[in-house]
């Protein structure tokens, strides 16, 4: 299953994690705490989130490469909308082995 990771430097990591999870909790069986979140978009697509001091870590698992890339874009677009007060810069995704 294709997987990618991103590490975003921000002091508001926990706030953004909770906003993303709450946003999608109306459509999906989302689970989250202030430190960790899990957004299961469907059986073959999930986003895992982890907030720490100064960083928000994201991991996306998908059924194929095209779905992985679309999900990466979707998650980052939503994150940047929530983080409009700060410039998160370009988000670099790294393929997990």
C-alpha positions in Angstrom: 0.0 0.0 0.0 1.6 3.4 -1.0 2.3 5.5 2.0 3.8 9.0 2.4 4.8 11.3 5.3 5.0 15.0 5.8 6.4 17.0 8.7 5.0 20.5 9.0 6.7 23.0 11.3 4.0 24.9 13.3 3.4 25.9 16.9 -0.4 25.3 16.3 0.0 21.6 15.5 -2.6 20.3 18.0 -5.1 22.9 17.0 -4.8 22.1 13.3 -4.9 18.3 14.0 -8.2 18.8 15.9 -9.6 21.1 13.2 -8.9 18.6 10.4 -10.4 15.8 12.4 -13.5 17.7 13.4 -14.0 18.8 9.8 -14.1 15.3 8.5 -15.8 13.7 11.5 -19.2 14.6 9.9 -18.5 12.2 7.0 -16.1 9.6 8.4 -15.5 7.6 11.6 -12.7 9.9 12.8 -10.8 9.3 16.0 -8.7 11.9 17.7 -7.1 13.4 20.8 -5.1 16.7 21.0 -2.0 14.6 20.2 -3.1 12.0 17.6 -5.8 11.6 15.0 -7.0 9.1 12.5 -9.2 9.9 9.5 -10.4 6.8 7.6 -11.6 8.2 4.3 -12.5 4.7 3.1 -11.3 1.1 3.4 -8.1 1.8 1.4 -7.4 5.4 2.4 -6.4 6.8 5.8 -4.7 9.9 7.2 -2.8 9.6 10.5 -1.9 12.8 12.3 0.5 13.4 15.2 1.0 16.8 17.0 4.1 17.6 19.0 5.7 20.7 20.2 6.4 22.7 17.0 5.4 20.1 14.4 2.4 18.3 12.8 3.2 15.0 11.3 1.0 13.5 8.7 0.9 10.0 7.2 -1.3 9.0 4.3 -1.9 5.4 3.2 -3.8 4.7 0.0 -4.6 1.9 -2.3 -2.7 3.3 -5.3 -0.3 6.1 -6.2 -3.0 8.3 -7.9 -5.2 8.1 -4.8 -2.3 8.8 -2.5 -1.4 12.0 -4.4 -5.0 13.2 -4.5 -5.4 12.6 -0.8 -2.1 14.4 -0.1 -3.4 17.5 -2.0 -6.8 17.3 -0.3 -5.4 17.2 3.2 -2.9 19.9 2.6 -5.5 22.2 1.0 -7.7 21.9 4.0 -4.8 22.4 6.4 -3.7 25.6 4.6 -7.3 26.9 4.8 -7.3 26.4 8.6 -3.8 27.8 8.9 -4.5 31.0 6.9 -2.8 33.1 9.6 0.6 31.6 9.0 2.6 30.5 6.0 3.2 26.8 6.2 5.3 27.0 3.1 5.6 24.1 0.6 4.8 20.8 2.1 7.2 18.0 1.1 5.9 14.5 1.1 8.3 11.6 1.5 7.4 8.1 0.4 7.6 5.6 3.2 9.3 2.3 2.5 
